[in-house]
């Protein structure tokens, strides 16, 4: 694990550039949340992705809200900044390393009393390389 006060996660698919973490650090210092997460569904986000993918995303988040009572609009966008103390408490309790890692991070954090989640806008326009196949959706549900 890194040595800083905050630790960042970015998906390796290239949709979100690492420089986006810079304003996330400023937001962390300003609002002092437990976790900042990029959200494609934030009102200020600028995202171009297929309509069907948008519908899948909405359905998935409704399911997440029903099953886990998480008041988060988008758990799966590939950028997060987490306070070190939160990550040190949460990671030892986590089992998932695949698609549901993000969701488990929030569920375990919430169960430990870390409930200050801040959704930040993202821009994903140039390309949208992330793909979720029907098989991946089934895998996520089984996880």
C-alpha positions in Angstrom: 0.0 0.0 0.0 1.2 3.5 -0.7 2.5 5.9 2.0 0.3 9.0 1.5 -2.7 10.3 3.4 -4.9 9.4 0.5 -4.7 6.5 -1.9 -6.1 6.6 -5.4 -7.5 4.0 -7.8 -7.9 4.4 -11.5 -9.0 1.7 -14.0 -6.3 0.8 -16.5 -8.6 1.1 -19.5 -7.5 4.7 -20.2 -11.0 6.2 -20.1 -10.0 8.5 -17.2 -6.6 10.1 -17.1 -4.6 10.1 -13.9 -4.6 13.9 -13.8 -8.2 13.8 -12.6 -6.9 12.8 -9.2 -5.5 16.3 -8.7 -8.9 18.0 -8.2 -10.0 14.9 -6.2 -7.2 15.8 -3.7 -8.5 19.4 -3.5 -12.0 18.1 -2.9 -10.8 15.7 -0.2 -9.1 18.6 1.6 -12.2 20.8 1.3 -15.0 18.4 2.2 -13.0 15.7 4.2 -15.0 12.7 3.0 -14.0 9.1 3.6 -14.1 8.3 -0.1 -14.3 10.4 -3.2 -15.6 8.6 -6.3 -15.9 9.7 -9.8 -19.5 9.4 -11.0 -20.7 9.2 -14.6 -24.2 10.1 -13.3 -23.1 13.3 -11.5 -25.1 16.2 -12.9 -21.9 18.0 -14.0 -20.3 14.9 -15.6 -19.7 15.0 -19.3 -19.9 11.4 -20.6 -20.6 10.0 -24.0 -21.4 6.3 -23.9 -24.0 4.0 -25.5 -27.6 4.3 -24.5 -27.9 0.6 -23.7 -24.9 0.9 -21.4 -26.6 3.9 -19.7 -29.7 1.7 -19.1 -27.6 -1.1 -17.7 -25.9 1.3 -15.3 -29.2 2.7 -14.0 -30.5 -0.8 -13.4 -27.4 -1.9 -11.7 -27.4 1.1 -9.4 -31.0 0.5 -8.5 -30.2 -3.0 -7.6 -27.3 -1.8 -5.5 -29.5 0.7 -3.7 -32.1 -2.0 -2.9 -29.6 -4.7 -1.8 -27.2 -2.5 0.2 -28.9 0.8 0.9 -26.1 2.7 -0.6 -27.0 6.2 -1.6 -24.4 6.4 -4.4 -25.4 7.0 -8.0 -22.5 5.3 -9.6 -20.2 2.8 -7.8 -18.4 1.6 -10.9 -16.7 4.6 -12.4 -13.0 3.8 -12.5 -11.6 6.5 -10.2 -11.6 6.8 -6.5 -9.6 8.5 -3.8 -9.7 7.0 -0.3 -8.4 8.2 3.0 -5.6 5.9 4.2 -7.3 5.1 7.6 -10.4 4.1 5.7 -8.5 1.8 3.4 -6.5 0.3 6.3 -9.7 -0.6 8.0 -11.6 -1.8 5.0 -9.1 -3.8 2.9 -8.5 -6.6 5.4 -12.2 -7.4 5.4 -12.6 -7.5 1.6 -12.7 -10.6 -0.5 -13.5 -9.4 -4.0 -10.8 -8.6 -6.6 -12.9 -8.5 -9.7 -15.8 -6.3 -11.0 -17.4 -6.0 -7.6 -14.3 -4.7 -5.8 -15.7 -1.1 -6.0 -19.1 -2.1 -4.6 -17.5 -4.2 -1.8 -15.3 -1.2 -0.9 -18.4 0.9 -0.3 -20.4 -1.8 1.5 -17.6 -2.7 3.9 -16.8 1.0 4.5 -20.4 1.7 5.3 -20.6 -1.4 7.7 -17.6 0.1 9.5 -19.2 3.5 9.9 -17.4 5.2 7.0 -20.4 6.8 5.3 -19.1 10.1 4.0 -19.0 9.5 0.3 -18.5 12.4 -2.1 -19.4 11.9 -5.8 -17.4 14.0 -8.2 -18.0 14.7 -11.9 -15.9 13.0 -14.6 -15.4 13.6 -18.3 -15.3 10.6 -20.5 -15.6 11.6 -24.2 -12.7 10.7 -26.4 -13.3 6.9 -26.1 -15.3 4.6 -24.1 -13.3 1.4 -23.9 -14.9 -0.2 -20.9 -17.1 -3.1 -21.7 -19.5 -5.1 -19.6 -20.7 -8.2 -21.3 -23.9 -10.1 -20.2 -21.5 -12.8 -18.8 -19.8 -10.1 -16.6 -23.1 -8.9 -15.3 -24.0 -12.5 -14.2 -20.6 -12.7 -12.6 -21.1 -9.5 -10.7 -24.5 -10.7 -9.4 -23.0 -14.0 -8.3 -20.2 -12.2 -6.4 
